[in-house]
Amino acid sequence: MHHRRHRHRGFGFRGPGIGRGWYDREKVLERLEEYQRDLEQELADVSDLIKRLKTEGGGQPETATV
């Protein structure tokens, strides 16, 4: 008599949202968009600092902290 062996793949019971993978797509998208906005603001701040340092000219450059 042949006995089937069940091979368990994955993490077993996944609960609600089965088949959606290990992450919630909407939450990941929301976090990435927020991160992109933060990066864009950081880039704007760096660009402003560069402009300010170039227009001030002369003397020792000031050390900026972020």
C-alpha positions in Angstrom: 0.0 0.0 0.0 1.3 3.4 -1.0 1.2 6.2 1.5 1.3 9.7 0.3 3.5 12.1 2.0 2.2 15.6 2.2 4.9 18.2 1.6 4.0 21.4 3.3 5.1 24.5 1.4 5.0 28.0 2.7 4.0 29.0 6.2 0.8 27.0 6.5 -2.3 28.9 7.5 -1.9 32.5 6.2 -5.1 33.9 7.6 -7.1 36.7 6.0 -5.8 37.9 2.6 -4.6 34.5 1.5 -2.8 34.6 -1.8 -1.7 38.2 -1.3 1.9 37.3 -0.4 3.8 38.4 2.7 2.8 42.0 2.4 -0.2 44.2 1.8 0.2 45.8 -1.6 -1.7 49.0 -0.6 0.4 49.6 2.5 3.6 49.1 0.7 2.5 51.5 -2.0 1.5 54.1 0.6 4.8 53.8 2.4 6.8 54.1 -0.8 4.9 57.2 -1.9 5.5 58.8 1.5 9.2 57.9 1.3 9.3 59.4 -2.2 7.8 62.7 -0.8 10.4 62.7 2.0 13.2 62.2 -0.5 11.9 65.0 -2.8 11.8 67.3 0.2 15.3 66.3 1.2 16.6 67.0 -2.3 14.9 70.4 -2.3 16.6 71.2 1.0 20.0 70.1 -0.3 19.5 72.1 -3.5 18.6 75.2 -1.5 21.7 74.8 0.7 24.0 74.4 -2.4 22.5 77.6 -3.9 22.9 79.5 -0.6 26.6 78.4 -0.3 27.3 79.4 -3.9 25.8 82.8 -3.6 27.5 83.6 -0.2 30.9 83.0 -1.8 34.2 83.8 -0.2 35.5 82.8 3.2 35.4 79.4 4.8 32.3 77.3 3.9 30.0 76.8 6.9 29.5 73.3 8.2 25.8 72.3 7.8 24.1 69.7 9.9 21.1 67.8 8.6 
